Amino acid sequence: MNTQIVLILAQDGITNGAIYALLALSILMVFSITRVLFIPQGEFVVYGALTMAAMQAGKPVRVVWLLAAFTVAAVLCDVWVRYRRNGRLRLTLAGSCTLLYPFVLALLLNRLPLAQLPMPTQALLTLAIMVPFGPHMYRLFYQPIAEASVLVLMIVSIALHMALVGLGLFIFGPEGARTTPFIDYPLHVGAINLNSQALLIMLTSVLLIVAMHQLFERTVYGKALRAVAFNRLGARLMGISPVLTGKAAFSVAALIGTLSGIAIAPLTTLYFDSGFLISLKGFVGAIIGGLISYPIAAAGAVAVGLIEAFSAFWASAYKEIIVFTLIIPVLLWRSVKHYPIEEEE
Amino acid sequence: MKSRRLMLCAVLLLGIAPLVLPSFYVTLLNYIALYALVALGIVLLTGVGGLTSYGQAAFVGIGAYTTAVLSTQGASLPAWLAWIGGSPWLTLLAGLLLTMLAACLLGAMTLRLSGYFLPLGTIAWGLSLYFAFGAIERFGGNTGIADIPAIHLAGASLADNRHMYYLIWIFLLLGMAGISNLLDSREGRAIRALKGGIIMAEAMGVNTWRARMIIFMIAALFASASGWLYAHMQQFVNPVPFGIQMGIDYVFMALIGGSAQVWGALLGAGVFTVAKQLLQDVLPRLLGETGNFEIVVFGFGMILLLQRARHGLAPFLVKCMPAIKPRMRKLDPNVAALPRRIMPNAGEVVLQASDVTRRFGGLLANDMMNLSVRAGQIVALLGPNGAGKSTLFNQISGVDTPSSGEVQFLGQRIEGIGSRKIARLGMSRTFQHVRLLGTMSVLDNVAIGAHMRGTSGVLSAAFLRDRREENRLLAEAAKQIERVGLGPYMHEEAGSLALGQQRILEIARALAADPCLLLLDEPAAGLRHQEKCDLALLLKKLRQEGLAILIVEHDMDFVMNLVDHVVVMEFGKKIAEGLPAEIRENPAVLDAYLGGVE
């Protein structure tokens, strides 16, 4: 192994690690605000990438009909809950707008020459389809049992992941897909070839992490989210709605997942079922951070990317084994560090 | 004995099934039983113990691959291993042993951590092991290992699925019987306390970490046995059925059936397997595409189940057929009473707290507290809300460790040794916020208190070798329940009692441990006048028997007419100490309670 290979592997590792770090932060955020271990995080990556690929290949964007189904179900749920409460069947203005959105979007997608659009527009359209999935998922699957234990919420996550994988197969088909790079501009620094797309990913990742930090530290909404993460009941007593914060957390998770998918799609071929492993590598990062610390989680996720890249070179058959066994010394270290006798909820 | 007749019918039906059913259905029944054996472990783990594992399929794989390698590759194995392949029963043992080692290692790492690290950890190692099955050369990669010999039993080959059927179902029925026996025993109560009763169980002397380890181990061993049966039934293994998807499916089976009932595992495995078979036939035809679309139905179905009927299908079945409700425990009035502890002599110092200080950051919750309790004495700890009484209780009972100072119990220093060991020394307590297992009977709840006075383990419970001791424990629990006046409620669910009665129940549980020091945290709160009088009488009687009692209470009348000695706290400090009559006149105390007397 020479320096050249080390640098290439490091670039690969850091690029993937940057994506895992984004996912780890998103997983951590969703967990601290809603106590949901959001395993379907990886499905957003895959759906985002495959939607973008479908647009570029000139295929119909079928996923928008799934959004329509989720939207109708979510709005109906709200109407039903209101009917049960005050006996009136009524659709609010906000409800009607929400209901119209996917159909307007579908019309738009049908009319636009998707394959000829500039890539940033394609990316924006992909986000416009994918991000609303976040709040609808929270409404439909998690909100009715928001007070359940972490374990029950996790089972819901796994069930949702399964359903989304099956739906992904139906919507996108079994073939993998790759998109055209955003920028293809070979960079030479000394003897090293830098992949410009990889640099773009790292940049995006850093920007998003900074943006998240700003959101949580500087804005009232961010502070409200943090308050819920810190003390749910207390935040609720201060008039912070748990439903709203839940939906907000899931929207951010959807945004981050989809962006990650759009960013990574030119470098890796993704299949309908690739989401699980991607998401779990984010989880490994989050677990390294003890499901508490954001910086350690991000660093852990980058480490996961690096270890993955180097073990792919040395022992490619054992790549996944090495990555997922990594979690064991981490857990061991955590369990030696403290032994609280605590009550599970 | 309606339920016994029902069971007999079921077993009879199972017995003739392979003689009359076509071979397809026999194979289906075989799969259902194989899955149910794994799901049974998850019922114990998730439904009873409150832990979850998505990695059970990997343990199935360990069982299957162990026997596959040992029984087909004897020629290329070193001699010290090759001989095991001679008999499938030996390979079963080898598989179980290997599984036990793996479970031990994984359990030691994850079971001490918060509940959600375990399921995440199980996904990770489930994936690792699955990839390992595919990557290790000896395991034949993704093509797997073929030509695994059939099992021979008493000279007859079990190569035919109809014959294998009996072996598989015997394994399952034995497993179910063993688990239901276990749950109805001393260790079983400790296991059932894991879900929401860990602090209480530790205070009753239960080693909750060990209990978690036990159920984790049992679940892993059941999975491994299922893998062994599977390998010899199929006579072929490859990595696919040991992947994470199968691990998730096993959890779903347990949840569909109802993870709190032993037979829920069988119900769930049955419903799941049949539904999967049907969906795999129907869905591709409906959608016009091939692919495993049944996971969409299972995914959304599971979410709906968790939202609407979190306890699975079993409760509905129980409602339709009351005969399958668990029977009430019969008490044997003639068993010998449990041996009792040698009590300290009256007047001897039992508990001595010296200069106990507890800091929470900048807050001094206990500041140089001194306190002693003698055998045959009732001491009251008084003070306004937030004075630090409960904190001091926690320092004494080992739930918390003092920042400085020492606590001596029967002449032994106990700070930092943990509530379990302290309980073993003879201290027992009640909790300010009652900690009961609401769905268990009053009798079972109190019997947890007597946990330390028995010794029967898991195996003797599973094979019913513990019944003599078990009867003595239950008789002791019943005695204490009668003593505190809850006799009529003995077989009710503890959660259905009024709050005052639940507090009394906690006293009975504490007494079942046969303590020499009793810590009572606000025992009279929520009691009616007559109940308070009865409680005072009981405590006086216990004092006569030589018990030392430390009590936190707000009801002045109750305390002043009962106790021998009063300690008053405010802001973490002791402000007064003495006889009840003196305390009543103490200006500092009046100041603290009434805001000053001008």
Chai-1 contact restraints between the chains, C-beta under 6 A:
chainA,res_idxA,chainB,res_idxB,connection_type,confidence,min_distance_angstrom,max_distance_angstrom,comment,restraint_id
A,F141,B,I303,contact,1.0,0.0,6.0,A-B,restraint_1
A,P144,B,Q307,contact,1.0,0.0,6.0,A-B,restraint_2
A,I145,B,Q307,contact,1.0,0.0,6.0,A-B,restraint_3
A,V150,B,Y116,contact,1.0,0.0,6.0,A-B,restraint_4
A,L151,B,T52,contact,1.0,0.0,6.0,A-B,restraint_5
A,V152,B,L306,contact,1.0,0.0,6.0,A-B,restraint_6
A,M154,B,P119,contact,1.0,0.0,6.0,A-B,restraint_7
A,V156,B,I303,contact,1.0,0.0,6.0,A-B,restraint_8
A,V156,B,L306,contact,1.0,0.0,6.0,A-B,restraint_9
A,I158,B,I248,contact,1.0,0.0,6.0,A-B,restraint_10
A,A159,B,G299,contact,1.0,0.0,6.0,A-B,restraint_11
A,A159,B,M302,contact,1.0,0.0,6.0,A-B,restraint_12
A,A159,B,I303,contact,1.0,0.0,6.0,A-B,restraint_13
A,M162,B,I295,contact,1.0,0.0,6.0,A-B,restraint_14
A,M162,B,G299,contact,1.0,0.0,6.0,A-B,restraint_15
A,A163,B,V296,contact,1.0,0.0,6.0,A-B,restraint_16
A,A163,B,G299,contact,1.0,0.0,6.0,A-B,restraint_17
A,A163,B,F300,contact,1.0,0.0,6.0,A-B,restraint_18
A,G166,B,F293,contact,1.0,0.0,6.0,A-B,restraint_19
A,G166,B,I295,contact,1.0,0.0,6.0,A-B,restraint_20
A,G166,B,V296,contact,1.0,0.0,6.0,A-B,restraint_21
A,L167,B,V296,contact,1.0,0.0,6.0,A-B,restraint_22
A,L169,B,G291,contact,1.0,0.0,6.0,A-B,restraint_23
A,A317,B,A135,contact,1.0,0.0,6.0,A-B,restraint_24
A,Y318,B,A135,contact,1.0,0.0,6.0,A-B,restraint_25
A,E320,B,F131,contact,1.0,0.0,6.0,A-B,restraint_26
A,I321,B,S128,contact,1.0,0.0,6.0,A-B,restraint_27
A,I321,B,F131,contact,1.0,0.0,6.0,A-B,restraint_28
A,I321,B,A132,contact,1.0,0.0,6.0,A-B,restraint_29
A,F324,B,A124,contact,1.0,0.0,6.0,A-B,restraint_30
A,F324,B,L127,contact,1.0,0.0,6.0,A-B,restraint_31
A,F324,B,S128,contact,1.0,0.0,6.0,A-B,restraint_32
A,T325,B,S128,contact,1.0,0.0,6.0,A-B,restraint_33
A,I327,B,A124,contact,1.0,0.0,6.0,A-B,restraint_34
A,L331,B,M109,contact,1.0,0.0,6.0,A-B,restraint_35
A,L331,B,T110,contact,1.0,0.0,6.0,A-B,restraint_36
A,L331,B,G121,contact,1.0,0.0,6.0,A-B,restraint_37
A,L332,B,M109,contact,1.0,0.0,6.0,A-B,restraint_38
A,S335,B,M109,contact,1.0,0.0,6.0,A-B,restraint_39
A,S335,B,R112,contact,1.0,0.0,6.0,A-B,restraint_40
A,S335,B,L113,contact,1.0,0.0,6.0,A-B,restraint_41
A,Y339,B,R112,contact,1.0,0.0,6.0,A-B,restraint_42
A,I341,B,E202,contact,1.0,0.0,6.0,A-B,restraint_43
A,E343,B,I198,contact,1.0,0.0,6.0,A-B,restraint_44
A,E343,B,I199,contact,1.0,0.0,6.0,A-B,restraint_45
A,E344,B,G50,contact,1.0,0.0,6.0,A-B,restraint_46
A,E344,B,G115,contact,1.0,0.0,6.0,A-B,restraint_47
